[in-house]
Amino acid sequence: MTPRRRRPDEDPVAANRALWDARTPVHARSAYYDVDGFRAGASSLHDLEVCEVLAAASGSLEGKRLLHLQCHFGLDTLSWARHHGAIATGVDFSPVAIATASRLATECGLADVARFVEADVRALDLGEPFDVVFVSYGAICWLPDLTVWGQVVARHLSPGGFAYVAEIHPASMALQDEPGTAELVIGYPYWTPAEPLRFEEEGTYADVDAPIKLPEYVWMHGVGDVVNALIEAGLTLEYLREHAFTVYPQFPFLEEEPGSGARIWRLPEEMPVFPLLLSLVARAGAP
């Protein structure tokens, strides 16, 4: 997509909220999200976050409180509750997404272990502690200020609790992703310039033919921005890992790993190795 200049009459956050309100019904009926499969018992979580979150939680989330920031319409939040025993809370700024998530919780018999809260994550203060704060895949690019985000994460962690982030690698976010792109080419700034990048979105990643054409605003944050926001908020970084695979077809030339059923995409063998995802754990201090 070609970025455009910010329109002075547009509130970027309000524009993004309108975009996600429009996307949610499309996503909820798309093959990409497979809500019917979820209702039948499938988990929406990937192996990466399951393995790393459980390891950080000493092997189990049973009975532990998990806060999922920017949860969209709640499939991952509900999966942590249904498949791993967490008492889960999902937060999103889209009222349509929160209403959809709440309905799914009721339909799947999970309303007693999963709840959903409509809120702008930047101002979130639930007034209660959580053992885990979970953030995943395409979340931080919608936030203007990661310093505030880091403070919100830290505010909601109980002593000894941890934040887990699995995200699209900021370096890969800077690569050209237009249809027809055939190689690794820088197409966007690595860091956000003075103004966020404005795009005119047609369709959506879950359904490219969906009748949606709305503006979106994206803020680019580097690896250091993500890590330092958490450290400056008082958390201790336990690890940062970079991964040469991703969980969706981010670029036209990616190849899905055959036979694993893990929804993993990699670069073709003839291309240089390049990081596509990162994951990290940052922990709050003991009491």
C-alpha positions as CSV (number, residue, x, y, z in Angstrom):
1,M,0.0,0.0,0.0
2,T,1.1,3.6,-0.7
3,P,1.1,5.8,2.4
4,R,-0.7,9.1,2.2
5,R,-0.5,12.3,4.2
6,R,-2.7,12.7,7.3
7,R,-5.9,14.5,6.7
8,P,-6.2,17.4,9.2
9,D,-9.9,16.8,9.7
10,E,-9.3,13.1,10.7
11,D,-8.7,11.8,14.2
12,P,-6.3,8.8,13.6
13,V,-7.5,6.7,16.5
14,A,-11.2,7.4,15.7
15,A,-10.5,6.4,12.1
16,N,-8.9,3.2,13.2
17,R,-11.8,2.4,15.5
18,A,-14.2,2.8,12.6
19,L,-12.0,0.5,10.4
20,W,-12.0,-2.3,13.1
21,D,-15.8,-1.9,13.6
22,A,-16.2,-2.5,9.9
23,R,-13.7,-5.3,9.8
24,T,-15.1,-7.3,12.7
25,P,-18.3,-8.7,11.0
26,V,-16.2,-9.6,7.9
27,H,-13.5,-11.3,10.0
28,A,-16.1,-13.2,12.1
29,R,-17.5,-14.9,9.0
30,S,-14.2,-15.4,7.1
31,A,-12.4,-18.6,6.4
32,Y,-9.3,-16.9,7.8
33,Y,-10.6,-16.8,11.4
34,D,-12.8,-20.0,11.0
35,V,-15.2,-19.2,13.8
36,D,-17.2,-22.4,13.0
37,G,-14.1,-24.4,13.7
38,F,-13.6,-22.5,16.9
39,R,-17.1,-23.1,18.0
40,A,-16.5,-26.8,17.4
41,G,-13.5,-26.8,19.8
42,A,-10.5,-25.6,17.8
43,S,-7.9,-23.2,19.3
44,S,-6.9,-20.0,17.5
45,L,-3.5,-19.9,19.2
46,H,-0.2,-20.7,17.5
47,D,2.4,-23.1,18.8
48,L,4.9,-20.3,19.3
49,E,2.9,-18.3,21.9
50,V,1.5,-21.5,23.6
51,C,5.0,-22.9,24.2
52,E,6.5,-19.7,25.3
53,V,3.7,-18.5,27.5
54,L,3.4,-21.9,29.3
55,A,7.1,-22.0,29.8
56,A,7.1,-18.5,31.4
57,A,4.1,-19.6,33.6
58,S,6.1,-22.7,34.9
59,G,4.0,-25.0,32.7
60,S,0.4,-24.1,33.4
61,L,-2.1,-21.2,33.2
62,E,-4.7,-23.1,35.2
63,G,-6.5,-20.6,37.4
64,K,-4.2,-17.8,36.5
65,R,-5.5,-14.4,35.5
66,L,-4.7,-13.3,31.9
67,L,-5.2,-9.9,30.4
68,H,-5.3,-9.8,26.6
69,L,-4.7,-6.3,25.2
70,Q,-6.2,-5.4,21.8
71,C,-8.0,-8.7,21.6
72,H,-10.1,-8.0,18.5
73,F,-13.2,-10.3,18.7
74,G,-11.7,-12.5,21.3
75,L,-10.7,-15.9,19.8
76,D,-7.3,-15.9,21.4
77,T,-8.6,-14.7,24.7
78,L,-11.2,-17.5,24.7
79,S,-8.7,-20.0,23.6
80,W,-6.5,-19.3,26.7
81,A,-9.5,-19.9,28.9
82,R,-11.0,-22.9,27.1
83,H,-7.8,-24.8,26.4
84,H,-5.4,-23.7,29.1
85,G,-7.5,-22.9,32.1
86,A,-6.9,-19.2,32.3
87,I,-9.3,-16.7,33.8
88,A,-9.2,-14.3,30.8
89,T,-10.0,-10.7,30.2
90,G,-9.9,-9.2,26.7
91,V,-9.8,-5.5,26.0
92,D,-10.3,-3.7,22.7
93,F,-11.4,-0.2,21.6
94,S,-13.9,-1.5,19.0
95,P,-17.4,-1.8,20.4
96,V,-18.4,-4.1,17.6
97,A,-15.4,-6.4,18.4
98,I,-16.2,-6.5,22.1
99,A,-19.9,-7.3,21.5
100,T,-18.9,-10.1,19.1
101,A,-16.4,-11.5,21.6
102,S,-19.0,-11.4,24.4
103,R,-21.5,-13.3,22.3
104,L,-18.9,-16.0,21.4
105,A,-18.1,-16.4,25.1
106,T,-21.7,-17.1,25.8
107,E,-22.2,-19.4,22.8
108,C,-19.2,-21.4,23.8
109,G,-20.1,-21.7,27.5
110,L,-17.1,-19.6,28.5
111,A,-18.7,-16.5,30.0
112,D,-17.8,-17.6,33.5
113,V,-14.1,-17.7,32.7
114,A,-13.7,-15.0,30.0
115,R,-15.0,-11.4,30.0
116,F,-14.5,-8.5,27.5
117,V,-14.0,-4.8,28.1
118,E,-14.4,-2.0,25.6
119,A,-11.6,0.5,26.3
120,D,-8.8,2.4,24.7
121,V,-5.7,0.5,25.9
122,R,-3.8,3.8,26.4
123,A,-6.1,4.8,29.2
124,L,-6.8,1.4,30.6
125,D,-6.9,1.0,34.4
126,L,-8.9,-2.0,35.5
127,G,-7.8,-1.7,39.1
128,E,-6.9,-5.3,39.5
129,P,-3.7,-7.4,39.0
130,F,-3.1,-10.1,36.4
131,D,-0.6,-12.9,36.3
132,V,-0.1,-12.5,32.5
133,V,-0.5,-9.6,30.1
134,F,-0.7,-11.0,26.5
135,V,-0.1,-9.0,23.3
136,S,0.1,-10.6,19.9
137,Y,0.4,-10.0,16.1
138,G,-0.3,-6.6,14.7
139,A,-1.2,-4.8,17.9
140,I,1.4,-2.2,18.6
141,C,1.3,-0.5,15.2
142,W,-2.1,1.0,16.1
143,L,-0.6,2.8,19.2
144,P,0.9,6.3,18.9
145,D,2.9,6.0,22.1
146,L,4.6,2.9,23.4
147,T,5.8,4.6,26.6
148,V,2.2,4.9,27.7
149,W,1.5,1.3,26.5
150,G,4.4,0.0,28.6
151,Q,3.0,1.8,31.7
152,V,-0.4,0.2,31.1
153,V,1.2,-3.3,30.8
154,A,3.2,-2.8,34.1
155,R,0.2,-1.3,35.9
156,H,-1.8,-4.5,35.4
157,L,0.8,-7.1,36.4
158,S,0.8,-8.7,39.8
159,P,4.2,-9.1,41.5
160,G,6.1,-11.8,39.7
161,G,3.7,-11.7,36.8
162,F,4.9,-11.4,33.2
163,A,4.1,-9.7,29.9
164,Y,4.3,-11.8,26.8
165,V,4.5,-10.1,23.4
166,A,4.5,-12.0,20.0
167,E,4.6,-9.4,17.3
168,I,5.4,-8.9,13.6
169,H,9.0,-8.0,13.5
170,P,9.5,-4.2,13.1
171,A,12.1,-4.8,10.4
172,S,9.7,-6.8,8.4
173,M,7.0,-4.2,8.8
174,A,9.3,-1.8,6.9
175,L,9.3,-4.2,3.8
176,Q,7.3,-3.6,0.7
177,D,4.1,-5.8,0.8
178,E,2.3,-4.7,-2.3
179,P,0.8,-7.5,-4.5
180,G,3.3,-8.6,-7.0
181,T,6.3,-7.9,-4.8
182,A,8.9,-10.6,-5.4
183,E,11.8,-9.8,-3.1
184,L,12.8,-8.2,0.1
185,V,12.7,-4.4,-0.5
186,I,12.3,-1.6,2.0
187,G,9.1,0.2,1.3
188,Y,8.2,2.0,4.6
189,P,10.1,3.8,7.3
190,Y,11.4,1.7,10.2
191,W,10.4,4.4,12.7
192,T,7.3,6.6,12.5
193,P,8.0,10.0,11.2
194,A,6.4,13.1,12.6
195,E,2.9,11.9,11.5
196,P,1.6,8.3,11.3
197,L,1.3,6.6,8.0
198,R,-2.1,6.9,6.5
199,F,-3.3,4.2,4.1
200,E,-6.6,3.7,2.2
201,E,-7.4,0.1,2.9
202,E,-9.5,-1.8,0.4
203,G,-10.8,-5.1,1.6
204,T,-9.0,-6.7,4.6
205,Y,-6.3,-9.3,5.2
206,A,-9.0,-11.8,6.1
207,D,-11.0,-11.1,2.9
208,V,-9.4,-9.1,0.2
209,D,-12.7,-8.8,-1.6
210,A,-14.7,-7.4,1.4
211,P,-16.6,-4.1,0.6
212,I,-14.4,-2.1,3.0
213,K,-12.6,1.1,1.9
214,L,-11.7,3.1,4.9
215,P,-8.5,5.0,6.0
216,E,-6.1,3.5,8.6
217,Y,-3.3,5.1,10.5
218,V,-0.2,3.1,11.4
219,W,2.7,4.0,13.8
220,M,6.0,2.3,13.2
221,H,7.9,1.3,16.3
222,G,11.4,-0.2,16.3
223,V,12.6,-3.2,18.4
224,G,14.2,-0.8,20.8
225,D,11.0,1.1,21.2
226,V,9.1,-2.0,22.3
227,V,11.8,-3.2,24.7
228,N,12.5,0.1,26.2
229,A,8.9,0.9,26.8
230,L,8.6,-2.2,29.1
231,I,12.0,-1.6,30.8
232,E,11.2,2.0,31.5
233,A,7.9,0.9,33.0
234,G,9.9,-1.1,35.6
235,L,9.7,-4.6,34.1
236,T,12.7,-6.9,33.7
237,L,13.3,-8.3,30.2
238,E,13.9,-12.1,30.4
239,Y,14.4,-12.6,26.7
240,L,13.8,-11.2,23.2
241,R,13.7,-13.8,20.4
242,E,13.6,-13.3,16.7
243,H,12.0,-15.8,14.4
244,A,12.5,-16.6,10.6
245,F,8.8,-17.4,10.1
246,T,5.5,-15.7,10.5
247,V,1.9,-16.7,11.2
248,Y,0.2,-15.2,8.2
249,P,1.0,-14.6,4.5
250,Q,2.5,-11.1,5.1
251,F,4.2,-11.0,1.7
252,P,3.1,-12.5,-1.7
253,F,6.3,-14.6,-1.9
254,L,6.1,-16.4,1.4
255,E,5.6,-20.1,1.4
256,E,3.3,-22.0,3.9
257,E,5.1,-24.7,5.7
258,P,3.6,-28.0,4.5
259,G,2.0,-30.6,6.6
260,S,2.4,-29.0,10.0
261,G,-1.0,-27.5,10.4
262,A,0.6,-24.8,12.4
263,R,-0.2,-21.9,10.0
264,I,3.5,-21.0,9.5
265,W,4.9,-19.1,6.5
266,R,8.5,-18.8,5.6
267,L,10.7,-17.1,3.1
268,P,11.7,-19.2,0.0
269,E,15.0,-21.0,0.5
270,E,16.7,-18.9,-2.2
271,M,16.1,-15.7,-0.2
272,P,18.3,-14.4,2.6
273,V,17.3,-15.3,6.1
274,F,15.4,-12.4,7.6
275,P,13.4,-12.0,10.9
276,L,9.7,-12.0,10.5
277,L,8.5,-12.2,14.1
278,L,9.8,-11.4,17.5
279,S,8.7,-12.6,20.9
280,L,9.6,-11.5,24.4
281,V,8.9,-12.0,28.1
282,A,9.2,-9.1,30.6
283,R,8.5,-9.7,34.2
284,A,7.3,-7.6,37.2
285,G,9.4,-7.7,40.3
286,A,8.6,-9.7,43.4
287,P,6.7,-8.0,46.2
